[in-house]
């Protein structure tokens, strides 16, 4: 006969059942609509189920051994929240100022290319969700839908993520098109100029019989890159060759002279480069490792963020992306000085599973979680969140 009292036995049964559910429900439970999903991580398994193997591999994996992808997520565990009590949290204020514009939340939709690989409506579904939730959308150069169409669906021109064409003449042509579309910010991605090695994505492709070049090339140093990109709407009239490896900091100066758009450098990984970005006139920087898809540094962006903020944060805004799945993740980045946080895979999971409603649900979840964490930590306004709001491995930052 068990030594546990009946109440304890019932509690243990309840606990065991819930642990089992936690491990198995995304694979075994059918979810009818996006609003039934409780958390952003729960969307991941639903997205995998919805996608072809090659498309899932393109979305989910990084480079080399996928270490940096994992570190982007695991590093958040090193940071803890300092909950505060008896603070008036009856009203919360999630607004932030970015380049003179007021955002309702510090969460934006970062650039992800080829979104029709994940849902037939692609970037249009994302734009409609962003419009419905008043979120900022950053559009990829390798988008499957042109910037002009996305701007109509969004109701305002998006931020534009630039993969620089191989020649300066084509760069001028593309930037002028984006500027003519009204985009206020040009975010030049600089972390893949040296190339990359997406081994795991290639392995997934080999298990997929689909003939599809809409979202992936055929090898790490693919000779089909030009052909692949020439078919995309933002490369109309261009060769499709991108990411000139000879690009240097002088190209930042050239871009500044070329356009009146705000120029943000996306892919900053060190304080050294953040300082160079500032000194060459960049209006902001994005701490990013391309979601672990650029270089196998093994460094999470949340770990890199403090050194970049310390270097330039009072002079230009610092943004960050990479592995954000919870409102508490966003809170930790804000505490370190990030102006705003970009999400990528998180909303693509929602797009893959449910289209526009999935993206909306991801934004709703993250906003609700961030609001709750802000209240629990006694910081009901974004401006009140500082490094004193968090710990790293139990110690003050």
Secondary structure, DSSP 8 states (H G I E B T S, - for coil): --SS-HHHHHHHHHHHHHHHHHHHHHHH----SGGG--SHHHHHHHHHHHS-HHHHHHHH--STTSHHHHHHHHGGGGEEE----S---SS-B--EEETTEEESSSEEE---S-GGGT-TTHHHHHHHHHHHHT--BEE-TT-SS-HHHHHHHHTS--EEEE--BSSHHHHHHHHHHHHHTT-SEEEEE-TTTT----HHHHHHHHT------SS--SSTT-TTHHHHHHTSGGGTTS---B--TT--THHHHHHHHH-SSEEEEEEE-SHHHHHHHHHTT-SEEEE--GGGTS------HHHHHHHHHHHHTTTSEEEEESS--SHHHHHHHHHTT-SEEEESHHHHHHHHHHTHHHHHHHHHHHHHHHHHHHHHTT--BGGG--GGGEEETTEE-
